[in-house]
Amino acid sequence: MFDIASGETAAREALANPATPAEDLATIAGHFSSLTPLVAAHPNLYPDLATWLKNLGNPLVDAALGAREAREAKEAPAQAAAQPAPEQALAQAWPPEAQAQPAQGAPQGYPPELAPAYQAPGAYQPPAQPYPQQPPAQYAQAPKAKGGKGKLIMIIAIVVVLALAAAAVWFFFLRDKGGSSSTSTSGRLVAADLAEEPDLGDEIVAGDLLEGDFREVKFSTWIDDGHVSVFGVPGLVLDDDDELQADGDSAVGLVDVLKGELSWQVDLAEVTGWDAVTVDAIAADFEGAMVVKTSNALDSDDDPQLVAISASGEVLGVREGGSVGAARGGYVVINDDGELTGVKTSEFEDDIWTADTLNSSNTSIYSTTYDGAFYALTEDGLVDVKTGDPLGIGDDADEEDLSYHAMEGGVILRCEDAGDDGWAAMLLSASSGDELWDDEVEGASCTYTQHLDGIVLLFGYDDDRLHGYDDATGEEVWKTKIKDRAWMGQLPNGRAAVDSGRTTNDDGYPVVTVSIVEPKTGEILVEVDNVDAAWILAGQKTIYSRLGDEFAAYSIDPDGDGEELWAMELDADLADDDIAMNGRGGRLWLHITTYEQVEDAYGDTIEVAETDTIWQMVN
């Protein structure tokens, strides 16, 4: 059985081993929140653990889980060996402002019972995650694998915000186009370009902010570039009748990180009517409001409650049941047992539309444009979330051989399985549903796609090349040799980043080569080697990566050669704690959570956050 005392490095190594048993996956998921995306992509993931992971609301976890059925139906087993490693598949079309998902709390209550069989392996896919929120993740006790103890242990939810992998992807894809952005108040959602090793500014400690008596206090979702949510949860104790009781307060608040001050806080016990409240997730709607998914820590049979709170701290409404499936531009999609509901955050208790979801793992599709477009994939096809109006696209998406990919620029890529010949791709107008190309592009791989500067970028299905197609005609404009078909994302500067050549370095970390590609010509401008396959953060001219106890910055300026600009070695005592470097509004933030082991109400040892601290990193 995996020993959590061996630390994060050993956990990573275990996840890189396909033979790691399911019970070890549960242990790792429950103690290393930053590694939950890798757990979700492991071959030995079993159904109950998959369900627990899904409730976290972690963007990358959702991407991995949502991709399993589609990827297995399409490319397994024929291409199982060619699939990108879980660490690489950090998501292709993650609509930054379009998705921010619920990422902060942790599934609460008692862990589910073991399911009879393990689920087949899957792999990461473009995040089509739940809500548009920040990349935080959460922490809690994962459900035990088959054969684990039957004793039910009440979980005290610990949310690990801004998890490394999630934060990496989130910021890797956000970019400021200089145009209008009706869906975001955050402005430039990219990291700062720090050419020299930075210093740490004033520390902001979560436990110093909320007023009340809490078992632990943790930062959660970034609401905009200058504000991050924070929550506190109570401890649980047994009374004289051996019944669980709350020992402390339950609250959520908003922190101004530029001032290091608490803007407001809301008493969740008062709002929900529960004595002890667990914060399972917090989603930002990109108009300054947040939606908090809560659970009753004293009764896991109660349905969750979704609490919408405005930028000023006003409670906008409470809904019972479901979770946020997606959010952006002041709107959210709520998924309650397969039924989707479109809601305006400011009118949170009123439904705009309802529809059945296509299936449990493919509930939403997003546009990464900055024109305010926001789509949901329902049983009847794509609808505009803000109105519920159908687009006339995707009513055939329930067929196993079809998939749809919303892309920047108001277009949607439809891909049809062509068997051994890969996929046949057709570009559609999101506004009219019309086909934009005269003929389909054949021999494509639709796992990762981008639409940049008038070019649709697709990997070849059976060649190690990246292909560029004119978005107006579908004609191939260029093709570029790469090390292997891997993963592709969009950098803040509008160029494409291709992650390929996966290998393992001397310290046992999975690393890749990141190639910066000019979308108009296909030219590889810069290549950066030895980059952590699971952790990349990008600025306009810089990418950051973490390997073990070291952060490093690399130049991606076309005039450079991908050289390392600086490396920062972390304190050895912190190397195995939850550490994230995050970019917001042209700034760089360091977030470190340390833990301590305590006894819960039943006398079992659990980990709780001892300190949760954020610093701005400056030159």
C-alpha positions in Angstrom: 0.0 0.0 0.0 1.3 3.5 -0.9 2.8 5.3 2.1 1.8 9.0 2.0 4.9 9.8 4.1 7.0 9.1 1.0 5.8 12.4 -0.4 4.6 13.8 -3.8 7.6 12.7 -5.8 6.9 9.0 -4.9 3.2 9.6 -5.6 4.1 10.9 -9.1 6.2 7.8 -9.7 3.4 5.6 -8.6 1.0 7.3 -11.0 3.5 6.9 -13.9 3.3 3.1 -13.3 0.2 1.5 -14.9 0.4 -1.3 -12.5 -0.2 0.8 -9.4 -3.2 -0.7 -7.7 -6.6 1.0 -7.3 -6.4 1.4 -3.6 -3.1 3.3 -3.9 -4.9 5.6 -6.4 -7.5 6.4 -3.7 -4.8 7.1 -1.2 -2.9 9.4 -3.5 -6.1 11.3 -4.6 -7.0 11.9 -1.0 -3.6 13.3 0.1 -2.1 15.0 -3.0 -4.7 17.3 -4.6 -2.3 18.5 -7.3 -2.0 14.9 -8.6 -5.8 14.2 -9.0 -5.7 14.8 -12.8 -3.1 12.1 -13.1 -5.2 9.8 -10.9 -8.2 10.4 -13.2 -6.2 9.3 -16.2 -4.7 6.1 -14.6 -5.6 2.8 -16.1 -6.7 1.4 -12.7 -9.2 4.1 -11.9 -12.4 2.5 -10.6 -16.0 3.9 -10.8 -16.5 5.1 -7.3 -13.2 6.9 -7.3 -14.1 8.4 -10.7 -17.3 9.7 -9.2 -15.5 11.2 -6.2 -13.0 12.9 -8.5 -15.8 14.2 -10.7 -17.3 16.0 -7.7 -14.1 17.9 -7.1 -14.8 20.2 -10.0 -11.1 20.2 -11.0 -10.8 21.3 -14.7 -8.2 18.7 -15.6 -9.9 15.9 -13.7 -13.1 16.7 -15.5 -11.2 16.7 -18.8 -9.8 13.3 -18.1 -13.0 11.8 -17.0 -15.1 13.4 -19.7 -12.7 12.1 -22.4 -12.7 8.4 -21.4 -15.7 7.2 -23.3 -15.0 9.1 -26.4 -11.4 8.3 -26.6 -11.9 4.6 -25.9 -14.6 4.3 -28.5 -12.5 6.0 -31.1 -8.8 5.1 -30.6 -8.6 2.2 -28.2 -7.3 -0.4 -28.5 -5.7 0.4 -31.9 -4.0 3.5 -30.7 -3.6 2.8 -27.0 0.2 2.9 -27.3 0.1 6.1 -29.2 -2.0 8.0 -26.8 -0.4 11.0 -25.1 0.5 10.4 -21.5 -1.9 11.7 -19.0 0.6 14.3 -17.8 0.8 15.7 -21.3 -2.9 16.0 -22.1 -3.5 19.1 -20.2 -6.3 20.1 -22.5 -6.6 21.7 -25.8 -9.6 23.9 -26.2 -10.1 24.9 -22.7 -12.2 27.9 -23.0 -10.5 30.0 -20.4 -13.2 32.5 -19.6 -15.7 30.0 -20.7 -15.0 27.5 -18.1 -13.8 27.9 -14.7 -15.0 25.1 -12.8 -15.8 24.3 -9.3 -12.6 23.7 -7.9 -12.3 24.1 -4.4 -13.7 22.0 -1.7 -13.7 18.5 -1.7 -16.3 15.9 -1.9 -17.7 15.7 1.5 -19.3 13.4 3.8 -18.7 9.7 3.8 -16.7 8.1 1.0 -18.9 5.9 -1.4 -18.8 2.2 -1.1 -16.6 0.2 -3.4 -17.9 -0.6 -6.8 -17.6 -4.2 -8.0 -15.4 -3.6 -10.9 -12.7 -1.1 -12.0 -13.3 1.2 -14.9 -11.4 1.0 -18.1 -8.5 3.4 -18.7 -9.0 6.7 -20.4 -6.9 9.7 -21.1 -7.0 13.5 -20.9 -8.9 15.5 -23.5 -9.7 19.1 -24.1 -11.3 20.2 -20.9 -14.9 20.5 -21.3 -15.1 21.1 -17.7 -17.8 22.2 -15.4 -17.8 25.6 -14.2 -15.7 28.4 -15.4 -13.9 29.1 -12.5 -10.4 29.1 -11.3 -8.1 26.3 -11.5 -8.2 25.4 -7.9 -8.6 21.8 -6.9 -9.7 20.3 -3.7 -8.6 18.0 -1.1 -10.4 15.3 0.9 -10.4 11.7 1.6 -10.9 9.6 -1.6 -13.3 6.7 -1.7 -11.6 3.4 -0.8 -10.8 0.9 -3.5 -12.4 -2.6 -3.5 -11.2 -4.5 -0.5 -10.8 -1.4 1.6 -12.2 -1.0 5.1 -15.9 -0.7 5.4 -15.8 1.7 8.3 -17.3 5.0 7.3 -15.2 8.0 8.2 -16.6 11.5 8.1 -14.4 13.5 5.8 -13.4 17.0 6.8 -13.2 18.6 3.5 -10.0 20.4 2.7 -9.8 22.3 -0.5 -6.5 22.7 -2.1 -6.8 25.8 -4.2 -5.0 26.5 -7.4 -3.6 23.0 -7.8 -0.5 22.8 -9.8 -1.8 21.1 -12.8 -5.0 22.9 -13.0 -3.4 26.3 -12.6 -0.9 25.4 -15.2 -3.5 24.7 -17.8 -5.7 27.5 -16.9 -3.1 30.1 -17.4 -1.4 28.4 -20.3 -4.4 29.1 -22.5 -5.7 32.4 -21.4 -4.7 35.3 -23.6 -5.6 39.0 -24.0 -6.5 39.7 -27.6 -7.0 43.4 -27.0 -10.6 43.2 -28.0 -13.8 43.2 -26.1 -14.4 40.6 -23.6 -18.0 40.6 -22.4 -17.4 37.5 -20.4 -14.6 38.5 -18.1 -13.8 41.2 -15.7 -10.3 40.0 -15.3 -8.5 41.6 -18.2 -5.2 40.0 -18.9 -5.2 36.6 -17.5 -1.6 35.7 -18.0 1.5 35.5 -16.0 4.1 38.2 -15.7 7.3 37.9 -17.7 10.0 37.9 -15.0 13.4 37.7 -16.6 15.3 37.4 -13.3 14.7 35.3 -10.2 11.9 37.0 -8.3 11.5 38.0 -4.7 8.4 37.4 -2.6 6.2 40.3 -1.6 4.0 40.6 1.5 2.5 37.3 2.5 -1.3 36.9 2.6 -2.3 34.2 5.1 -5.8 32.7 4.7 -6.2 32.0 8.5 -5.7 35.7 9.3 -8.6 36.8 7.2 -11.9 35.2 8.0 -13.5 36.0 11.4 -14.7 33.0 13.4 -13.6 29.7 14.8 -12.6 27.3 12.0 -10.9 23.9 11.8 -9.0 25.2 8.8 -9.2 28.2 6.4 -8.1 27.9 2.7 -8.0 30.0 -0.4 -10.1 28.9 -3.3 -11.1 30.2 -6.7 -9.7 33.4 -8.2 -12.8 35.5 -9.0 -10.9 38.1 -11.0 -7.3 39.2 -11.3 -7.3 41.0 -8.0 -9.6 38.8 -5.9 -9.6 35.2 -4.6 -12.3 33.4 -2.6 -11.5 32.0 0.8 -13.5 29.7 3.0 -13.4 28.2 6.5 -14.9 24.9 7.7 -15.5 23.6 11.2 -14.2 20.6 12.9 -16.5 17.8 13.9 -16.8 16.2 17.4 -18.9 13.4 18.9 -21.4 14.4 21.6 -22.4 12.2 24.6 -24.7 10.1 22.4 -21.9 9.6 19.9 -23.6 11.9 17.4 -21.5 14.2 15.2 -21.7 17.9 16.1 -20.1 21.0 14.6 -17.1 22.4 16.4 -16.6 25.8 14.8 -18.0 28.0 12.1 -18.6 27.8 8.3 -18.0 30.8 6.1 -16.9 32.0 2.6 -15.3 35.3 1.8 -13.6 37.4 -0.9 -10.0 38.6 -0.5 -8.4 41.6 -2.3 -5.0 40.1 -2.9 -3.5 43.4 -4.0 -4.4 44.9 -0.6 -4.1 41.7 1.4 -7.6 42.5 2.9 -10.9 40.7 3.3 -13.6 42.4 1.3 -16.6 40.5 2.8 -17.6 37.2 4.3 -20.9 35.2 4.4 -22.0 32.9 7.1 -22.8 29.6 5.3 -24.5 28.0 8.2 -27.0 30.8 8.3 -27.6 30.7 4.5 -27.9 26.9 4.2 -29.5 26.1 7.6 -26.9 23.5 8.4 -24.8 23.5 11.5 -21.6 22.3 9.7 -21.1 23.2 6.1 -18.5 21.7 3.7 -17.4 23.8 0.7 -17.2 21.4 -2.2 -16.5 23.9 -4.9 -16.5 27.5 -5.8 -17.1 28.8 -9.3 -16.6 32.3 -10.7 -19.1 33.5 -13.3 -16.6 36.0 -14.8 -18.7 38.9 -13.9 -17.5 39.2 -10.3 -20.0 36.8 -8.7 -19.3 33.3 -7.4 -21.4 30.1 -7.0 -20.5 28.0 -3.9 -21.4 24.3 -3.8 -22.0 23.3 -0.2 -22.7 20.0 1.5 -24.0 19.1 5.0 -21.0 17.8 6.9 -23.3 16.2 9.5 -25.6 14.3 7.0 -24.2 13.2 3.7 -27.7 12.1 2.6 -28.8 15.8 2.2 -28.7 17.2 -1.3 -26.0 19.9 -1.9 -27.0 23.5 -1.9 -25.7 26.0 -4.5 -25.2 29.5 -3.1 -24.8 32.4 -5.5 -23.0 35.5 -4.1 -22.4 38.8 -5.8 -19.1 40.7 -6.1 -20.3 42.9 -3.1 -21.1 39.9 -0.9 -24.9 39.9 -1.4 -26.5 36.4 -1.5 -28.3 36.2 -4.9 -30.1 33.0 -4.3 -29.9 29.4 -3.2 -30.7 26.2 -5.2 -31.0 22.7 -3.9 -29.3 19.8 -5.7 -26.9 19.6 -8.7 -23.6 21.1 -9.4 -22.3 23.8 -11.7 -21.5 22.3 -15.0 -20.1 25.5 -16.6 -20.1 29.2 -16.1 -19.1 32.4 -17.8 -20.3 35.9 -18.6 -22.7 36.1 -15.7 -24.4 32.8 -16.6 -24.1 29.2 -15.3 -25.2 25.8 -16.4 -26.4 23.5 -13.6 -26.2 19.8 -14.0 -28.6 17.8 -11.8 -28.6 14.1 -12.5 -28.4 14.6 -16.3 -30.8 17.6 -16.5 -29.1 20.8 -17.6 -30.5 24.2 -16.5 -29.4 27.6 -17.8 -29.4 30.3 -15.1 -28.4 34.0 -14.9 -26.3 34.4 -11.8 -28.0 37.7 -10.8 -31.4 35.9 -11.0 -30.1 32.6 -9.6 -33.3 31.0 -8.5 -35.0 31.5 -11.9 -34.6 29.0 -14.8 -33.9 30.3 -18.3 -34.1 26.9 -19.9 -33.9 23.2 -19.1 -32.8 20.2 -21.3 -31.5 16.7 -20.9 -27.8 16.3 -21.2 -26.3 14.3 -24.0 -24.6 11.9 -21.6 -23.1 12.0 -18.1 -19.6 12.7 -19.2 -20.2 15.2 -22.1 -22.5 17.9 -20.7 -21.1 21.1 -22.1 -19.2 22.5 -25.1 -17.7 26.0 -25.0 -16.6 28.8 -27.4 -13.3 30.3 -26.6 -14.1 33.4 -28.5 -14.3 36.8 -26.8 -17.7 37.6 -28.2 -19.6 36.3 -25.3 -20.6 33.0 -26.9 -21.4 30.2 -24.5 -22.8 26.9 -25.6 -24.2 23.8 -23.9 -24.4 20.4 -25.5 -27.8 18.9 -24.8 -29.6 15.9 -26.0 -31.0 18.0 -28.8 -27.7 19.5 -29.8 -26.0 22.8 -29.0 -27.9 25.6 -27.4 -27.0 29.2 -26.5 -26.7 29.1 -22.7 -28.0 32.7 -22.3 -31.2 32.1 -24.2 -31.6 28.3 -24.6 -32.0 28.9 -28.4 -30.7 25.9 -30.5 -27.8 26.4 -32.9 -29.0 23.7 -35.3 -25.7 21.9 -34.7 -24.9 18.7 -32.8 -28.3 17.0 -32.7 -26.4 13.9 -34.0 -23.7 14.2 -31.3 -25.0 11.1 -29.5 -23.6 8.9 -32.3 -20.4 7.2 -31.3 -18.5 8.2 -34.4 -19.1 12.0 -34.1 -17.6 14.7 -31.9 -17.8 18.5 -31.8 -15.1 21.0 -30.8 -16.0 24.7 -30.2 -13.0 26.8 -31.2 -12.1 30.5 -31.1 -13.5 32.7 -33.8 -17.1 31.5 -33.8 -16.5 28.1 -35.4 -17.1 24.5 -34.4 -15.1 21.6 -35.7 -17.2 18.4 -36.4 -15.2 15.2 -36.5 -16.4 11.9 -37.9 -14.7 8.6 -37.3 -13.2 7.2 -40.5 -11.8 4.1 -38.9 -8.2 3.3 -39.8 -8.0 6.5 -41.7 -8.5 8.7 -38.6 -11.1 11.4 -38.5 -12.8 13.4 -41.2 -13.0 17.0 -40.1 -15.4 19.8 -41.2 -15.5 23.4 -40.0 -18.9 24.8 -39.2 -20.2 28.4 -38.5 -21.4 28.6 -34.9 -23.9 31.3 -35.8 -25.5 29.6 -38.9 -24.5 26.0 -38.7 -23.3 26.1 -42.3 -20.3 24.1 -43.5 -17.4 26.4 -44.2 -15.3 24.0 -46.2 -16.2 22.4 -49.6 -14.7 19.1 -48.6 -13.8 17.4 -45.3 -10.2 17.2 -44.2 -9.3 13.6 -44.0 -6.7 11.7 -42.0 -6.9 14.1 -39.0 -6.6 13.5 -35.3 -9.2 15.6 -33.5 -7.9 14.9 -30.0 -6.3 18.4 -29.8 -7.2 21.2 -32.1 -6.7 25.0 -32.3 -8.0 27.8 -34.5 -5.4 30.6 -34.6 -4.9 33.5 -37.0 -7.2 32.1 -39.7 -5.6 28.6 -39.5 -7.1 25.4 -38.1 -4.3 23.3 -36.5 -4.7 19.5 -36.4 -2.3 16.7 -35.8 -2.1 14.0 -38.5 -3.7 10.7 -37.5 -0.9 8.5 -38.7 2.1 10.8 -39.1 4.2 12.8 -36.7 3.2 16.1 -38.2 1.2 19.1 -37.3 -1.0 20.4 -40.1 -2.4 23.9 -40.8 -5.6 24.4 -42.8 -7.1 27.6 -44.2 -10.2 28.2 -42.2 -12.0 29.6 -45.2 -11.3 26.8 -47.7 -10.0 23.8 -45.7 -6.9 23.7 -47.9 -3.7 22.6 -46.3 -1.4 25.6 -45.9 1.6 23.9 -44.2 2.7 20.8 -42.3 5.5 20.6 -39.7 7.4 17.7 -38.4 7.2 17.1 -34.7 8.6 14.5 -32.3 5.3 12.7 -31.9 1.6 13.4 -31.9 1.1 14.7 -28.4 -0.8 17.7 -27.0 -1.4 21.3 -28.3 -2.5 24.4 -26.6 -2.7 28.2 -27.2 -0.2 30.5 -25.6 -1.2 34.0 -24.3 0.7 35.5 -27.2 -1.6 33.8 -29.7 0.9 31.2 -30.9 0.5 27.5 -30.5 2.4 25.3 -28.1 3.0 21.7 -29.0 4.1 19.3 -26.3 5.9 16.3 -27.6 8.8 13.9 -27.1 7.8 12.7 -23.7 10.5 11.1 -21.7 11.6 10.7 -18.1 14.5 12.7 -16.6 17.2 11.5 -14.2 15.0 12.3 -11.2 12.1 10.3 -12.5 9.9 13.2 -13.6 8.0 13.0 -16.9 9.3 15.8 -19.1 8.6 17.0 -22.6 9.8 19.4 -25.3 7.6 22.4 -25.8 7.6 23.8 -29.3 6.3 27.3 -30.0 4.7 27.3 -33.4 3.7 30.3 -35.6 0.2 29.4 -36.7 0.3 31.3 -40.0 3.4 29.5 -41.3 3.9 26.4 -39.2 7.4 27.5 -38.3 8.8 26.3 -35.0 10.1 29.5 -33.4 11.4 28.2 -30.2 11.9 24.8 -28.5 12.2 24.3 -24.7 13.4 21.0 -23.4 13.1 19.2 -20.1 9.7 20.9 -19.2 7.5 19.1 -16.6 4.8 17.4 -18.6 2.2 18.1 -16.0 3.0 21.7 -15.1 3.3 24.6 -17.4 2.5 28.3 -16.8 2.9 30.9 -19.5 3.4 34.6 -19.9 3.8 36.5 -23.2 7.5 35.8 -23.5 8.1 33.3 -20.8 7.0 29.8 -19.7 7.4 28.5 -16.2 7.7 24.9 -15.1 8.2 23.1 -11.8 10.4 20.0 -11.5 10.4 18.6 -7.9 11.7 21.3 -5.6 12.6 23.8 -8.3 10.7 26.4 -10.3 12.3 27.5 -13.6 11.6 30.2 -16.2 12.4 29.8 -19.9 12.4 32.3 -22.7 9.9 31.7 -25.5 10.8 34.9 -27.3 11.4 34.1 -31.0 14.7 36.0 -30.8 15.9 33.6 -28.1 16.6 29.9 -28.1 14.5 28.6 -25.2 17.2 29.2 -22.7 16.6 29.0 -19.0 16.3 32.5 -17.5 16.4 31.5 -13.9 15.7 28.7 -11.5 14.4 29.0 -7.9 15.0 26.2 -5.5 12.3 25.6 -3.0 12.9 25.0 0.7 13.3 21.3 1.1 10.7 21.3 3.9 8.1 22.7 1.4 8.9 20.5 -1.6 6.3 18.0 -0.8 3.6 20.5 0.2 1.0 21.8 -2.2 2.9 24.5 -4.1 1.6 26.4 -7.1 2.9 29.3 -9.1 0.0 31.2 -10.8 -0.5 34.0 -13.2 -3.2 36.6 -13.0 -3.4 40.0 -14.6 0.2 40.1 -15.7 1.4 39.2 -12.2 3.0 36.1 -10.8 1.8 34.5 -7.6 3.2 31.8 -5.4 0.7 29.8 -3.3 1.8 27.3 -0.7 -0.3 25.1 1.5 1.2 23.2 4.4 -0.5 20.4 6.3 -0.6 18.8 9.7 -1.9 15.4 10.8 -4.7 15.5 13.4 -7.3 13.0 14.7 -10.8 13.3 13.5 -13.9 12.7 15.6 -13.4 8.9 15.3 -9.8 8.9 16.3 -8.5 8.4 12.8 -5.6 10.4 11.5 -6.4 12.9 8.8 -4.5 15.8 7.2 -5.8 19.4 7.6 -4.3 22.6 6.3 -2.0 24.1 8.8 -1.2 27.3 6.8 -2.4 28.5 3.4 -0.4 31.5 2.1 -0.2 33.5 -1.1 2.7 35.9 -2.2 3.1 38.1 -5.2 6.4 37.3 -7.0 8.2 40.5 -8.1 11.6 41.5 -9.5 
